[in-house]
Amino acid sequence: MLGYIIRRVLQSFLVLLVVGLIAFLMFRYVGDPIESLLGQERTVEDIANLRERLGLNDPFIVQYFNFLVGALRGEFGISYRAGVPVSQLIAERLPATLELAFVSGLFALVGGLALGVYTALRRKGVMATTIMTVSLIGVSLPTFLIGITLIWIFAVELQWLPSNGRGEVVALGGWTTGFLTESGRASLILPAITLGLYQLTLIMRLVRSEMLEVLRTDYIKFARARGLSSRAVNFGHALKNTLIPVITITGLQLGSIVAFAIITETVFQWPGVGLMFINAINFVDIPVMATYLMLIAVFFVIVNLVVDLLYFAVDPRLRVERSSSK
């Protein structure tokens, strides 16, 4: 187990280095930050001084090395647009994205599990058929169209929920949260549904198909023949074995929620890191873009590492295979 963890950590570290190199290499050649930072009345001396101050005259490998060293210290340079440390911008925006991702992930996981189990156990019922038909909406429609539709129905026509912004937030140390205010909770509902609907549909369909497969196995038939109740068979045996592949997919989907929050944050003007990334692209703010990509890569790597370790822990077949291969 320890050897497996060490190998996975080393692999994760290598992935981060490669992703960081690709992100830095790609955005180094996207536009010239001098054009964004200096006005039309700039002089040649101003340009030379700024390039020297930003380290743009250094060789590429030196710039990339300085970026990695700074990242390890929590320093990601100065935003070309805002003129403040990027770490400060990330710290201000990250709570909004993480709270949105947490609520969306919870919505997708709980809803996907419940609906997946229900549609598997009542697969011939009218309600189950209706849920499966409606779920095609979550898979087929693009995220921005779902968001705009929800805004039109619940914000414009019914006027039940706010259409944009984060609402009133409360500062708790270095963290700002909307969970403690009514307007903050109300502002979360539409973005969370928009962001989590696609993942909910995928999890529901995966749970349903895995559950149906498990219910047809011999040990389930044997459990029924032993006289166990339907509740014990469905939830004590079938659902437990269904969750093994679901863990992997769910972990990847939770990573996607943070990465794909860009679209949802743009539609709802949610003040998170996704919206910050879009603004950074418009102004060719290279430090912000590179930091955001590194942040997403770190999140994906951590999620995948945790998923692999959970998979290794809950599936005894993997432990047996590794023990027998030694």
N, C-alpha and C positions, 0 to 999 in steps of 0.2 A: 504493500500500500504506500509506504514512504517513497520507494523508488518511483512508483507511478506518479505521485504528486510532484516529485522533483522534476521528472521528465516533462510533465505538463506545464510546470511553471517556466522551465527553460524554453519550451516551445512558445509559450505566451510572450515571453520577453523578446524572442526573435521576431515574432509577428509584429509587436509594437515598434521595433526598430525599422522593419521594412515599411510598415504603414506610415511611420513618421517620415521616412526618407522619400516615399512616393508623394506624400502630401507637400512636403517642403520643396521637392523638385518640381512638382506641377505648378505650384503657386508662385514659385520664384520667377517664372516667365510669363505670368499673367499681369499685363499692364505694368506701369511704372508708378510706384507710390509717390514719387516726387511730384507728379502731376496733381495728385490729390491733396498733398500737404502744402504746396506753395501756390500762391496766386499768380495772376498773369504778369505782375510786376516783379517777378523774381529775377535775380541776377545770376550770372554764372558762378559767382562766389557763394551765393546762397545755396545753390544746387550742390556745389562741391562740399560745403560744410555739412549740409543735411545728409548727404550720402555717407560721409565719414562718420557722422554721429550715429546713423542707423546701422553702420557696419556693412553697407551694401558694396563697399569696395573690397571687402575681404573675399578670399576664394570661397567657392561653394562649400567645400568640406569644412572650412572654418565656421561659416555661418551655421551649417547644420549641427556641428559639434557644440557651438555656443547655444543653439536652440535646445539641444538635448540636456546640456548641463543646467541651463536655466529652468527647463521643465522639471527636472529632478528637485530643484529648489523652490518650485512653485512660481517661477518667474517666466513669463511668456512674452516679454517685450512690451513695447508701448503701442497702443492702438494708433494707427496712422490717422484715423478719422477723429476719435474723441480726445486723443492726446493724454490718456490716462493708462495706467498699467492694465494689460489684458486680464490679469488675474482678478483685478477689482471688478471688471465688467462681468467676468464669469461668475464671481461670487454673488453679484447682485441679481443675475438672471437665472442661475442654476436652480434656486429653490422653486421658482415658478414651473420650470420644466419637470423637475422631479416630482412635484406634487401632482401635476397633470398626468405624468406617466404612471405614478402609483395608483391613482384613481382609475385610469383607463385600464391598467393591467388587472386590477382587482375586478373591475366590471367584466373584462373579457374572460378572466379565469373562472370566476364564480358562475357567470352566465353561461359560458361555454360548457363547463362541467355539468351543470344542472340540466341544460337543454339537451346536451349530448346523451346523458343517461336517460332522460325522459323519452327522447325520440327513439332510442334503442329498445327500451322496454315496451313502449307503446307504438311500435313502428307502423302498425296498420291502422292506427286511430286517425280520426279527422284532424285533431289538434296537431299531432306529430307531422302529418302530411303538410298542414298549413305552415308550421314552423320551418320545415325543410324548404318549402317553396319561397317563403318570405326571406329565408337566409340567403337566397341567391342575390338579393339586393345588396347585402353586405359584401358579397364577393365581386359582383359585377360593377357596381357604381364606383367611380373614383372618389377619393376622400374629400376633395374640395367640393364636389357636387353634393355629397351627403351633408357637409357642413352648411353650405348655402341653403339647402332645403330646410334643415333644422332651424336656421336663423329666420327664414321666411315664415315658417309655421309658428314657432314658439316665441320669437322675439317681435316679429312685425305684425302678424295677424292676431295671435292670442295675447301677446305682450306679457307672457308669464316669466320669461327669463331674459337676462341681458344678452346682447348680441356680440359684445366685444369687451376686451379688458379683463383685468383680474379682480375687480372689485376692491373693497377695502381690505387691507392686510394689516397684520399685527407683527411687530418686531419682537423676536425672542432671541436675544443675544445677537449673533450674526446671521440669524435665519429669519426670513419673512414668510409668514404663512397666512393663507386665506381660509384655513379650516375653522378659525375661531370667530369669524364674522359671517353674518347672514348673506351679505352681498358677495363675499368671497366664495362661499359654498354654492350660491346660485350661479355664479359666473363659471364654476367648474363643470356644471352638468353638461351643457351642450358640447364644449370641446372634448370632454372625456368620452362622451358617447360617440362622437365623430371619430376620435382617434382609436377607440377600442372596438368599434363595431366589426371591422375587418378581422381582427384577431379573434374576437368572440366567435365569428362564423367558422373560422378555420379550426379552432379548438373544438367547437361543437361537432363538426363533421368528423374530425379525427377521433374524438371520444366515441361517437356513435359507431363508426366503422370498426374500431378496436373492440368495443363492447359486443357488437354482434358476432365478431370473430371468436371472442372468448366464450360467449354463450353457447357456441356450437361445439366446443371441445369436449373430450370424453370425461375429464375430471369434473366438469360442471354437471354433466349427466349423472355421473356417479354420486355427486353431492346431493342432487335431487333424489336419487334412488335411496340414499341414506335417510331420507325423510326430513332434511333441513328445510327450514322455512324459505320462502321466496326472498325475504329481506336478507337473510344470512347468505344465501347463494349469490344474489345480485350485488350486494354491497360488501359482503365479507370476502368473497372469492373473485367474482367477475370484475368488479370495479378496481379492486386492488391490483390485479394483473394488467388491467387496462392502462393504469397510470404510468407504467414504465416507459413506453414510447412517448406518452403525452408530456413527460417531464422534459425530454429533449426539445420537442417542438415548442412547448410553452416558454422555455428559456430563450430560445432564438426569437420568438415573437416578442418577448418582453424587451429584448435588445432592439428589435425593430421599432417598438413604440417610441423609444427615445430618439432613434435616428429619423423616423418619419414624422416626428412632431413638427418638423419644419412647415409642412403644408398646413396642418391644423393651426399652428400658431400664427401663420400668415393670414389665414381666413378669419380667425377670431381676434387678431391683433393681440395675441397672448404674449406678455412681455417675458419670454423665455429665451434660452440660448439659440433655439431654432430661428426665431425672428431676428435675433442679433446676427446670426450667420447670413441670412438673406441681405440684411442691410450692409454687412461687411463685403459681400460680393459686389453690391452696387458701387461701393466706394473703393474697391480693390484694397481692402484692409487686410493685408497678408498675414500679420501676426494673429489676428482674430480668427481668420479662416483656418490657418494651420493649427491653432490651439483647439478649435472646435473639432476638427477631424481627429486630432490626437485624443481628445476627450471621448469622442464616440468610439474610437478604436479601443481605448482602455475599458470602456463600459462593456463592449462586446466581448473582449477577451476575458474579463472577470466573469461575466455571465456564462460564457461557454466553459470556463474552468470549473465554476460551481456546478453547472449541469453535468459535466463529465464525472465529477467526483460524486455527485448524487446518484448518477446512473450506475457508477461502479459500486456504490454502497447498497443500493436497493436491489440490484440484479445479481443474485448469487452465482449465476452461470459465468459472468465475467471473472469473478474471483477464482472459480474452479478452473477456468481455462488458463488463467495466468499462473496458477499454482502448478498445473499439470505441464505447462510449457517450460518450467524451470528445470 
